[in-house]
Amino acid sequence: MTKKTLPLVKDTERLSGILKEIPAVPGVYLMKDESDRILYIGKSKKLRNRVRSYFRDSQNLSPRIAMMVQQVREIEFIATDTEAEALALEANLVKQHQPYFNVLLKDDKKYPYLCITWSEEYPRIFITRKRRAGNAKDRYYGPYVDTGALRSTLHLIKRIFPLRQRPQPLFKDRPCLNYDIGRCVGVCQGLISPEEYRKTIQKVAMIFQGRTQELIELLQPQMEQAAADLNFETAARIRDRIKGLESLSAGQKVSLPDDTVSRDAIALAADTQHACIQLFQIRAGQLVGRLGFMADIPSQPSPSNGGQELVEMGAILQRVLEEHYQNVEPVEIPSEILVQYELPETEILADWLSDRKGRKVAILTPLRQTKAELIDMVERNAEYELARMQKLSDRNSQAMQDLAEILDLPELPHRIEGYDISHIQGSDAVASRVVFIDGLPANQHYRHYKIKNPEIKSGHSDDFASLAEVIGRRFRNKKEEGRRKKEEGRRKEEESELNDFEEQEEVRGKEKEFSDLGGQEAISSFAAVDRIADKPDLIMIDGGKGQLSAVVAVLREMNLLEELRVVSLAKQREEIFLPGESLPLPTNSEQPGVQLLRRVRDEAHRFAIGFHRDKRSERMKRSRLDEIPGLGHHRQKQLLAHFRSIDYLRLATPAQLAEVPGIGPRLAQQIYDYFHP
């Protein structure tokens, strides 16, 4: 490794030169890695001081930022005239480049979002837990704390407005029943233009922007005009929509002195590691949305220094507000924002929001009367959510500790993989892999497998062979890849005359940081993390001694049995079997560790059954003629038009088949042989 490619934390001479070039003025700084990829974008009123703080030994950085600093090779900056300009520039650059380490808020699928796919010709509306995985044109609203209320709202909206009800058309040449009863406008058959449909979607978007009252005021004159034109059917339809919209916010009145002002109230509750943030959206005195966020505490607050704690809590609230309002449209920004703690840069944030909205936005820290009571209510909800999260975390920690004691593991099983097989008498055989990290499902690591063994078919099943195949496919490539990389490393080491001791120390340091981080955030960051975290601490097989023996045989063949810990969980008595043991472990089915294995087993079972049903449904939709080589869709239509059904076609002789236009003697014989093997 040459000196130019060293991280700046290890190249003090180059770091000192870069810091001298950075001026002490407002602006934005961009930190890049060795591939010139932007890792982090930040703002400051004094660029040099802010950038220098990342590289001080005394600086108490969060694990996320500490990991980022270890990868910084280059720092660029853009100077601005004012701090407000720096904030606006940072927002634009973050939206454009979306650096990984700019995500303060955890996107861990804890809370759902509502997505409107504006990137599609006919936009869809659905609930998702993947915030940053869509097209740049798509809009996300949330994250919503109350999932049940969100689903109820979406269900009611689909009854009020005629929207597409299915992700895929039910029929090829005609609309489904939803069109006949007025629930859909025939999107699947193009019975409405994209422009007209988008106007309906824009009205729906107003609801999730907190503009329900504005939408009602927009629909009211339309209803009156339709009635004046004697178009009573249209007037009645609009009247029903207005009543439905009014019922959305019924019973959600919040007592505030000025019901005409739109407000957001934000507060948090924190422990030594995490902060739970709640944001209440209040429009016209009504609570229209309750959003929830999770964030890491940058550094542990000192109990003896209450002022320092307030500064840190205010900084978290400010960063949450910045990230939240970067992803909303200007019309969604309220006129007043109530905050629990004083923000470090209240005026700068208020000016930036005012510029975006086009009207003055006030940020207040209420201390008494009604607004302070509202903040107290938001804070109580944040405390409830934090307590629920801590209880869940404690339950998972207790379960992992109990499981480690049951199985005599040297460390807690942070990553558990569960495998299951699903089929019906051998037909459509599939397998599933689910992954639990720190006791919680990590859906991004789930995998489906189609069983490729030709011996496993309809009428002949073999769960032992299926599990052996899946485990072999899961780990064989990893083993071969590891050997190949090891050989390449040995060859390079022999050819190189340089002393790479420093580089090895850097790799070891990174591995330690990654392993110390743990959790879903560390696993999904970079490929280096995947190589370390990909190895499971425990493999759970759904089954008894037979299934376990089949898996053990494969792992022994690949010389992985010593590296991987594998157990099986039998369904009937919830018994745990270990390799080489004829009797199950003496456990209680209600132990926390056994319950954790049961959750993994049930999730693997659910995931496998879902894939099996999809595959079986897909097979049943296909015609048997699809399996005949050389018989395309056009010739299939000609055969069915001639013989009227598959049964008559199956009884036909080769000569009768050859009478169909486009079916020659050779293809006719192939069709006959297929039905008469």
N, C-alpha and C positions, 0 to 999 in steps of 0.2 A: 504494500500500500504506500503510495507516494504521499508526500507531505500535503499536496494540494487537496487530496481527497480525504484527509483526516477531518473528523468532526471538529468544529470550532472549539469545543470544550477541551480538546486535546492539543490544539494548535494555538497556544496562547499568543504567539507573536503575530500571527495572521488575525486573530480575534482583536487584539489591541489596535491593529491598523484599521480594521473595519469600524470599530467603535469611535475612533478619532474622526473618521469621515462623516459620521452621522451627526447632524446638527441638533442642538437643543431647542427645537421649534416644534409646533404642532404638526402632526402628520400621521402617516400610516406606514407600518413596516411589514415586510413579507419575508418569512423564513422558508428556505428551500433546502431540499436534500440533495444527495449526490446525483440524482437523475434530473435535477432542475425542476422537480415537482414542488409546488407550494404546499408546505406543511401547515402553516399558520399565518393568519393575517390579523394584525392588531392595530390599535390606535393609541395615541398618547398626546398630551399637551407638551411633553418634552421627550422627543424621540430617543435621544442618547441615554437619558436616565432610565427610561423604561426598558430599552433593549439590554442595557448593561445589567439590570436587575436579574435577568434570566441566568446569568453566568457567575453570579456571586455564590461563593460556597455557603454563606450564611443564609441565603434565601431559601425559605421553606416552600418548595414547589410541590404541587400535587403530583401523584404518580403519573397522571396523564401528561402533564406538561413536562415533567422530568424525562419521560420517555421521548417526547418530541425534541427536547434540547439535545439529547444524545445523537440525534440524526441531522442536526442543522449543519450544512456545509457553506451556505451563503445567505447573506442578509441584504435585502434591498429596501429602499424607503422612498416615499413620496411625501414631500413637504407641502403643507397647506397653510393658508393665511390664518384660519381660526380653528378652534377645536370642533365647532359644529360642522365645518367642512370635512374635517378628518372623520367624524362619525358617519356622515353621509357617504364619503368615499369608501370607508370600511364596509358599510352595508352593501354597496354596489359590488365591490370586489368579492366579498364573501358569497354573494348570490351568484356571481359569475363563475368563480373557481371552486366553490364548495370544498375548502380544505378540511381534511379529516379532523384535525385537532381544534378546529373552531367550534366543534359541537360541545358546548358546555352541558346542554340538557341531554339526559340519557334517552336514546330512542330504543328502549329495551322491550317494546311491545306491551308495556304495562297498561297504557291507556290507548283507546282506539281513536282514529281520525275518520272524518268523512271526506271522501275524495270525489271530485267532479272532473271527469276526463275531458277537458276542453281540447285536448290534442286529437280527439276522434271527431269524425264527421257528425255523428249523433252521440253526444256526450252521455256517459253512464254515471250513475250515482251509487256509491257503495261504501261500506264501512271497511276499513283496513287498519292494520297495526304497523304497516311499513310506510313510514313517513317520507323517506328520501329515496325511494326506489322507482318512482314514476317519471313520466315525461316532464320536461321543464314547463310546459304549458298547462299541465294539470294543476288544480287548486286543492289544497288540503285545509280542512277546518278542524280545529281541536288543538291538543288532545282532550277528549271529553272524559271526565271522571266517572259519570254515571252512564255506563254502557246500556243499561236497560232503558233509560230515558231516551238515549240517542236512537236506539232501535225503534222504540215506540213513535218517536217523532218522524223518523224516516218512513215507517209504515203508514202513518197518517198522511204524510205528504204525498205518498204514492196513491192514496185514495182521493186526495183533493185535486191533484194535478194529473193529467193523462201522460204518464211517463212510460218509457220502455221498462217492462217488468222482467225480462229474461236477458241474460248475457248473450245467449245464442238463440236463433230462431227455432221454434218448435216444428214448423213446416217449411218446405222449400218454396211453395207456390201460393201460399195463402196465410193470412194472419191467424193467430190463435183466438181463444175465447175472450182474452182480455180486451181485444179490439171490439168485439161485439157488445161487451157490457160497458164500454166507455172508459176502461182503465188504461188503455194504450191507444196511441194514434197510428198504429201500423208502421212502426219504424222498420221492422224486419223486411217489409215489402216496399219501403220507400213511399208510403202513402202520404207523407208529410215532407215538406222540403227541409233541408238542414237549417236554413235560416229561421223558419217558423218554429222549429223544435228548439233551437237555441234560445229564442225569446222566452219560451216556457222555462227552460233551465235557468235563465237569468233571474226569473222570479223566484225560483226555488233557492237560488244562491243568496238572495236577499234575506231569507229566513235564517240561514246559518251565518250571515253577517250581522245578525241582531237587528235587522231592519224590517221586522214583521209589521210593525205599525205603519211604517212608510209604504209597505206593499198593500196593506189594507186601504190606506188613503189613495193609492193608485188605482185599486180595483173598484172603489166606491163610485167614482164618476162613470167608469165603464159600464157598471150595472145600471146606473140611472139612464145612460144614453141608450143602452139596449132596450130598456123598458119604454123609453120615449119613442123609439123606432118600432114599437110593437113586436120586438124580437124577444118574446117572453121566455122562450126556451134558453136562450143565451143568458138573459138576465137571471134566471133561476140558477143556472150553472155557476155564474159568478157569485151569486148570493150564497150558495152552498160553500164555495171556496172561502168566502169571507168568514162564515161561521166556523169553518174548520180551522182557519188561521187564528181566530179568536180563542178557540179551545186549546190551542197549543200552549198558550201562556197563562191559561186559567189557573188560579191558585198559587201563582208564583210572585205575588205582589210583595215588593220590598218597600218598607216605610222610609221614604226620604223626603226632605222638605221640597225639593225641586224635581218634579217628575219629568220635566222637559229636557233635562241634561242627560246625555249618555255618559256612563261612567264605567271604568274598570277598577276593581279593588283587588289588590294583590298582597299576600302575606305568606309567611313560611314558618315551618317548624323544623328544627334541626337537631341531630345528635352530633357525635364527634366525627362522623364520616359522611353522612348524607343529609341533604335538605329536601324536604317535601314542600313544594310551592303550589298554592292554589290561587287561581285568578277567577273572580266572579265578574261576569259581563252583565251589566244592568242598563237596560234601555227603557226609557219612559217609565221608570219606577218598577220595572219587571226584570226578574232574573231570567235571562234568556240563555245563559250558558255558564257552565262551571268547568274550567279547564284545570288540568293537573300536570305538573312537571316534576322531574326528579333531577337533582344535581349533586355533584360531589362537593364536599367542603374543601376549599383550596388549602387551608391549614387549620389545625386545631386551635380554637379560640382559647385564650388564657382566662381562667375564671377570675383572676385577680385584676384583670384589665377589662372592665366592662366597655370602655370606649372602643377598644380594638375590636371587640366582638360586634358592636354595632356597625363599625365600618365594614367588616367582612360580610355581615348579613345584608347591608345596603348594597355592597358590590354585587352580591349574588342576585338580588332583586333587579338591579340595573341591567345586568347581563341577560337575565331572563326576559326583561321587557324589550331589550334591543333585539334579541333573537326572535321573539314572538312577533314584534311589529315589522320586522324585515320580511316576514312571510305572509303578511295580510295586505289587502288592498287599502288605499288611502281612505276610502269611505268607511272602512271598519274601525279606524282609529277613533276612540272616544274623545269627547271634549275635555274630560276630566279623568285623571288617574289618581287613585288613592293608594298610597304605599304605607307599609308597616314601619319601615325604617327610612331615615333620610338617605337619599342616594348620593354617591360621591360626586356625580356630575349632573345634578338635576336640571340646571339651566341649559346645558348643552343638549341633553336628551329632549327637553321640552321644545327647544328651538328646532331640532331636527324633525320631531313629530309634527310640529306646526307647519313646517315647510312641506312635508309630505301631504298633510291633510288639507292645506290651504286655508286653515283657520287656526286660531289660537288653541293650544292644548296646555292645560294646567296640570302640574304634578304636585300633589299636596300630601303632607304627612299629618293627618288629623289627630288631635290630642284629646278632644272632648266632644260631647253631644252625639248626634245621630251618626255622623260619618265615622267617628271613632268606634262606635258600637258596631258598625258594619265591618270595619277592619278586625275587630275582636271576633266577629262571627266567622270571617274568612280564616283567621288564625286558628280558631277551634277546629274547623274542618281540616286544616293542614295537620294539626296535632293528631286528630283521629286517624288520618291516612298514614301518618308516620308510625303511629302505634301499631296499626294493622300490618304495615310493612315490616316492622321490627319483630312482631309476633311470628309472621311467616318466616323471616330469616332465622329466628331462634328455633322454630320447629324444624327447619331444614338442617340447621347445624346439629341439633340433637339427633336427628335421623342419621346423618352421615357419621357422627361419632358412634352411635349404637351399631351401625352397619360395619364400621371399621373394627369394633370389638367382636362382633359376631364372626367375621371372616378373618380376624387376626391380621388386619392390613397394617403395614408400617405407617401409612399416612391416610388422611381422609380421602375418600373417593370423590374427588371434585368432578371428574368427568366419567359418567356411567353411560354405556351404550347398551341398548336393549334390542333383541332380534326376535322376530316371529314370522311364521309361515301361514299363508292363507290360501285355500283352494276348496273346490268341491269335487271330491273323489278324483283328485289329480288334475282336473281341468282348470285352466287359467291360474296356474300356480304362481304365486308372487311371494316376496318377502319384504320386510320393512326393517329399517334401522332408525331408532329414535335415540336422541342424545339428551341427557340431563346434566346440566352444569350447576354445581353447588345446590343440587336438589331441585332445580327448576328446569322445565322443558326449554331446550334451545332449538326452536323450530328451523332455524337456518341451516342446521346440520343434519336434518332428517333426510333419509334417502329411501327410494323405492328400488327394488330389484325384480326383474323378470327372470324366472327360473329357466335356464337354457338347457338343462339336462334332457336329452331326447327320450330317456326312459320314463320321464314323468309326464304323463298325458292323461287324457280322460279315461277313467277306469283303473288307473295305476298311479298311486301316490306313494311318496317316500319322503317323509319329513326329515329323516336323518340325512339323506343325500342332499336335500334342498338346503339345509342349514350348513352342511359341509361346503357346498358350492358357494354360498353367500359369504361365509367367513373367509374362504379362500380368495374370493374376488376382492373382499374388503382389505385384506392385509398382504396379499402376495405382491401387489404392485409397490406397496410401501417398503417392503423388505428389499425388493430388487432395486428400487430407487435409492435406498440407503446404501446398498452395496456399491452401486454404480458411482454415487457421489464420493463414497469413501475411496474407491479406486482412483477417481479423477483427482481427489485431493492429495493422495499419496504420490501420484505421478507429477503433479505440479510442484509438490514439495521437493521431489528429487531433482527436477529441472531447475528450480529457482535457487539462486545463490544468495538471495536476500534473507535477512533475518526477519521473520514474520511474527516474532514473539508478541510485539505490540498489537498486531492485528488480532491474534488469538485472544489476548486479554480483553480486547474490545468486544469480541463475539461472546466471550464468557460473561462479561458484564451485562450485555444486552439480554442474554438468556436468563440471567438472574432477575433482571428487571421484569421481563415478561412473565416469568413464573411467579414473581411476587405479586403481580397485578391480579391475575386470575379473573374469573368472571367472563361474561359475554363480550364486554368492551375490548378486553385484551385479546380475545380469541379472534375477533373479526377485524383487527387493525391491519396487519400486514402479513405477507407470506411467511416471514420468519416466525411469527407467532403461531401460524398454523402448523408448521413443522414440529414445534414443541408441544402444542396443546392437542394435536391430533391423536396422540397416543392415549387410549382410554385407561383410566385407573381400574376400571372394572367392566367386564362384559357379562351381561345377563341374558341367558337363553330361556325362552319360554318353553318349558317342557320338563321331562324327568331325566333319569339316568341315561336313557338311550340317546336322547338329543344331545346331552352333554358329552357323552362318549364320542359321538360323531364329530363334534366341534374340536374336542381335545385331540383327536387323531390328526385332523388337518393342521392344527397349530403345532403339534409335535413334528409333523412332516416339514413344516416351514421353519423349524427351530425357533419358534416364538412362544412356546409354552412357558418358558422361564420368565419371559418379559411381560406377558399378559396374564392377568388374573381373571378367570372365567368361572361362573357359577350358573346353575339353572334353578328355576323356580317352578315347581309343579303346581297345577291349578287346584286340584281337589282339596288338599290339606295345607296349601301354602307352604310346602316344604322346600328347604334350600339344600341342594346337593353340590358337593365339591368333587373335583376330579379325583378318581381313584378311591372314593369312599362309597361303600355300599349302602350305608344308612344316612338319612338326612341329618342336618344339624339340629340339636335340641333347642328349638326356638319357639316363641309364642307368636302367633299370627298377628297379634295386636302390638308387637314391639315397634317402636319408631323406625328402626332399620328395616324390618320386614315390610312395613307399610310403604317405605320408600321404594323398595324393590317391586312391590305390588303396583305402585303408581307407574313405574317404568314399564312393567309388563302389560298393564292395561292400555297404556298409551301406544306401545308397539302393536298390540292386538288391534286397537282401533285404527291405527294408521295402515296396517296390512289389509284389514277388511275393506277399508275405503278404496284402496287401490285395486283389490280383487274385484269389487263390485263395478268399478269403472271399466276395468278390462273386460269383464263378462258382459257388461252392457254394450260396450263397443263391438264385441264379437257378435252379439245377438242382433245388432243393427245391420251387420254386414250380410250380404247375400251369400249363399253357398257357392254361387257361381264365381264370386271373387277369388276363390281358391284354385280355380282352373287356370293354368298358365296359358297366355295368349288370348284370353277371352276378355275383351275390353268392355267398357260400359255400353257402347253403341250396339255391339253384338249381343250383349245380355238383353237389352231392350227388344231386339229383333226376336230372340228366342222366346222371351216371355209373351210377346205379342202373338207369336205363332202357336205356342202350346198352352198359353193362358195360366199355367201354374208350374211350379217346380216338380210336383208329383207327376204330371203328365209328361214333362220333359224327361224325367228319370226313367220312364217306361218306354221311351222312344228308342228305336233301333238306329244304328249309324246311318242307314240309308235315309230314314225319316229326318234325322238331324241335318243331313247334308242338303235337304230340300229348302232349308231356310236360307234366304239371301245373305251372302257374306260368309257362310259356314261351308268350308270345303271338306272333302273326304277325310283329310288328316285331322283337322280340328274336330270334326264330328266323332272320329274314333277316340280322340283324347277325352271328349266330353263323356262318351259312353263308358270308357275305361274308368273315369273318375267315379261314376255312379255304380259301376259294377267291378270293384277291385278284385 
